[in-house]
């Protein structure tokens, strides 16, 4: 199949959008909206409905913004240039200025052609210069000047994916930032075409004056349709010379008389709008919401794919240590608020010389991978990142190179680069296919062993079903990867217990026999035995650990591990990130009495039944665990009051409903079933987290040196909130394992755990110390990986097995360099 990686160029449309649109056309007659008949009235009303839907999508209303339909973002920009109330040079008033960021699309820079014809000066501003513009603030006596100036910048660079601060809008309009030192009133044009394809834009908060967009960037269909969102406060100032059909309230053909329509939209929409395409937008919004759940989820999904691809791509080295690619970016892809799902790069050879983008494009085509090459209609960014001077541009033109051609090198220097970009339809397989293409065409097998051994983090992404031909058919798309760090596990004043329970001996033996047949290959060579030293479960997500010496295991993980979680009044999960005092809540499980006892200092103990409440009185609700919907039920007023009193805020305790304990992810498991449905509780990433005491001891030395004070090993173990603690001879050797067996249980290693600020919380006091995360990053070479995620293979028995302290751990080493799915460094959730 095709691997499409040019979503910044255009989104792909799903079949369901076309079906909904064509069904609409079959069932309704839509006439010209300028007529007054029934079919035309239907068209007019539908268009108005779509206008409201667009405003709703951008979190604003018709009181604040007007939608003017255009043929695309470029036409919307041209409309602003022609209608803005410029004051030219040579008048008694101070003249206007048009300022634009050099990292802007050609269509923005092209506005200067219109301003030049109006005798208005245009001033390019480099991104770094705008940050210094606070020094250009005007004295108070000059701030009353009303000369209008226009500043334009992209919400997201279409070249590199850099997201420029939306706070600039208010800062510039208020005078806090001043692009150039000149009296007057600044208006802001926010080029949102690239940004809104994968990120939510809230115009209720960020009230730019003009926002041009193209809808094919969001939906893929219809093409040739865009809009200009105009702030109603500036709308009355806009000027218009030409008037087309539908824009006049009245005019005379024989005399110079014209009176425009009152509506700003109708005044500027010359002629009949593309009404069937506008009607298609309604279905675009419906389908997008149905398939993805909204723009915030698209933002997280696409960012994780970009972050993962960037991480692997930047780690690729030749045998001589030279990088395989040179990435052009202003960020480290650590935050989706400052980086979009775009990666721009050039491929290098072993000597560091650029391989032309045209050659890369042709090779990618052989692998059915679709990328974008050149300068992407953004010469300013291309010059900045590739170091191309103005003279170079002119010299390249003389050498025959023009925008969009395949002349990729002039005198050995690149004229452009390669861009890949992800959209809501993109999958982890797309990223993997691209990376394998780079590896296959640039590296030998021996070159690729290091990057995927222990340095690449792991993320479990859900499958991305869709009705588009490149996806599996499904009713709903869940493209949101779990971009959280698995539970960064807290063990505070832990309680130890032993469970004297065993499955029937015959069952145990049959399981062990089955496992032993497949657990032989590529085992760790020699050395001292590895044993389990501690077992912890966390019945209530983000609360204290419950330590056991032996515990039942079910297909979901340790029995009752993270079956409950605390939520706020809106049903949103509360973790130690928001409430560090959760670590002081100590739950313990009594299997004989079938109760969970919850204790905290200064509070009377309270208990709840382990039996699931399936009666009519159970309040079923949908909650979220790191962007993932889970079905839960409320545990009642008594326990809600207990937690609310302890935390000093309204909250409730909820439990995962048993009919929803099937948040499945397709896992490729070597040596076992190739596609096994893995069941998760309320965890963030995987069923188990394992840490190694040897790794703890090595890290302890580093942190103790930085803190300049002794550090207890047990305290450090508690901070990392693991389920399974082992003692192995070598530190961090666990990162080289592909599988492990503990007794009759077999686990797949699904990747390292990327840590967040929860390790900074003392699990016995609730106090924070940011030094722990900084020390971990320094000790691990700017990474925050510590511990590995495990998934146990579904048990072959209907009886649970047990996990015991003292059991021997038998690891299987990684055999190859298979790319691991990523874990985002964006610490979205934990607990």
Steps between C-alpha positions, in 0.01 A plus 500: 500500500585868497664675792375857475715749691395835351210589727631857526447518125150356516304278732352178365123464497318195638240314298238574766530873422432442132215261577333742740540783248370307200209361706416859590504603134283204405241578764483879461481758226730796555437806284694822454493676839432835330157377387190497717349161420476214747816319384696826504373583847620158614845579358512840667396360838750213473783740418413711804498186712848413370622850592387440857662156498832653396476762775418227750804302383719798582328564835347834407164645396343721236509786748879506474588366154367488147570219253579611145526205262784516247663262255774424754745647747687688225182673383420590860843660540456693177162623626664637817770673297244667274250596772725608787473876568860583407621859526762558229821700514475869415182586692467726800447197725777258597505222241416133556745211512460136404729278711530127458708222648762373255386145587181559301333339202548657157136609505566717806818652363311570177284755682791741460425511128164660578636726772775622268237602243329697777827672600514316833831369631547130582744391771617138543563393862714200592359271771777589745441872447139488615616375838707815537218729396401588856787746475306676223210603722384851427496786749157575643452817296529303173264219596184695408581496128229312305693420180423133425793258460481129423724229641478148357649181636424128472353313794709209374788505255416292195874442460606367840179463700615758756201647681537869568340634819132584465561741789669729247152594376400682816853620572522674163149641509558637850838651411698271729679373188568737215630354171652838410516826689237713332189679632168336417260216575606144420268235360597132480458262208548144626579258216334189645488279189771259618414522869130414490557180303622327816446735797204667671476879471301687763404841364316572822843529660729596211305769320694572186348750257530284189530122477527346150453122463463233232260216575676231296785526751255377766266264314669417169170582328371732368797667335490855364312631803632714782384776728608822661391538860474872569478651846183707499679793665718552192236402243340847467840647411556272200476663157378349176510634147373222275147370554380172356169319486328467835703771673281801420191611688438737204693654212442690175639383168486847344622707794778461754278380781561189707379408846652186656317231691499539875648156569881502493504147358261580216683824428828319438380173342496608136269291286342168595700320762602138445188389681522124451859502627387703800230243570771230486671677791214405729572135434870565538453629854258214586735231374809654658332513838365148467829346392737686729316658789627848419803712419671462838521126446628553147764734641621241749486211254692673223754645741585161648564360154721797414680485834572131458617537140718797593652307792592198289607705198731721702659194664597329174877489447734352245770259612743793523265685734382752242128588509277363226282811482518869577170613652390862461307586814472774760380257770594163646154355435425479871182707513199497264426862595816619326550233233262368238509162320752610234858379463730674251838353420764409247664160472880496533763254384776356720712809438230744602418611146134566415326250273268700276131504590406391150696180540337435838156567351561256217621230738199559726270456201652157444381411848155655435576775751366845413700793638536868410825657380633846415450817703124452553400851393697637795825644370563694822508189720696313234768768503518508879527125552713408198724805522411622150589865444314748280787476253469121500132524405581726206799286401285184509245671276772581249607135518151404387341414833144621561255420777349155459757346267729204570832689503587410857871585513689795354877487548445219751274710723132419550232720350232346717419209730261213571186541709281234656182585687238304689123536509215344693499199265870434554594189693803367678548267204543805275780629721656155519486454123674831445773425753559156355533663158772735628680211669470269201636758255771654717622249758631151520350274765795544734457876490147479638554293811553781749212745447229245566657307786431720798482861394164498327199535724177308459147612440199282458282653234155378436428372157365769269202347328338712233290459193775643283651233273832515682340406831299212638126548480346594831217710629721725703850633490698508822824651384615618835821347617560471871753775535551455862761351698367185664410548857795654668432287785471618855567281798456698816458341838459164339329202656630150444274202469529138393229325305490127554324412178604264224328370190451122485832323454394340173417840355834640618696220342319528166569871485867457586537226244345718232720794588819298523459390139529855376719669758833356393651722222769765542506506877735714704840341514637382834536724802329503836130417520245780483225495762186692589558703821175699531147498361276805520148567383318832500129427546412870472676677216761748627454402866747314717640158420377178657800268537448124487725196497268293282202608293257364238546603138217527252492592132484868593805488724529473877158436648334832596796709383366844406136398498399827668588865446418836658330757274400862539145633476521487120601134498863575407765276653706660778863387529793599716586767245196692619474358853832375644316406824346203320820313584396521867185296435573135586267238348535132595318197365356222718418212265341285771254767611474634144548862601742784434593702808607861441699688762666840534644694791235696686216307335290210622559187290231427245436180306325414177401164357708327234179366350405708199182700536292391205161595644264763373634747755844504336566829321675411174711776349766552238836618627838555345840354572743714304270578210357148501133452583426233758164393641484525876250512782486724803584346838249706696461802723677362805839446339457820294459697822807329650726598209350849474570562869856369480596688181302812581323508166190335351591162355369149460631144481407303192571143393551354156197306385571135429333516158754763397816322616588437142684808385679290244811578305637284222835372615751321284647240732795303383473127549134513598180611331580765243205719592385464858239718664651642816265610776583804714365638825520873577872502428650749258726287290537132581403238757827501693802716564825327597808661651840358588664557840842513330377789283357669811837476676686653209250784476511543877871584484439766239206660680667488842801682357278773356291530817812488717313291752440128553204336333327183612466228238145419611396863459631504144323172420174645628535809280507285184170326585577163344288185514795262486842570653780264405865465589723439197882498492531790253339842506265578211543153350120478509490740204656229282225247568227408254308259724520361852357202679420495872382159609214399273448857383644636179525873429566700187722806548322786325753776559658732756308734727557870437470670836322818600493722808333240725843360584566839659234427764611334825250216529507512882454875549355633177775763473644593160866526400561571131863385531399137453373540145792727410745248643339215309523699177865585565588144596334353194627743241200736487256211498261428782455129437501275803345155523327291234137434420373144487190333363424147613378255241136393559492208739422163350306409809170624631669523841727788591868434550708661772801727506733444794795672664812284466399361160774475240484728199605351165554772236514457124730749331404712202594320182470779245444871453127498449373854547309538825181706520564833677411654831451876486720709722193712546412386852128520446379279780634281770408359834 
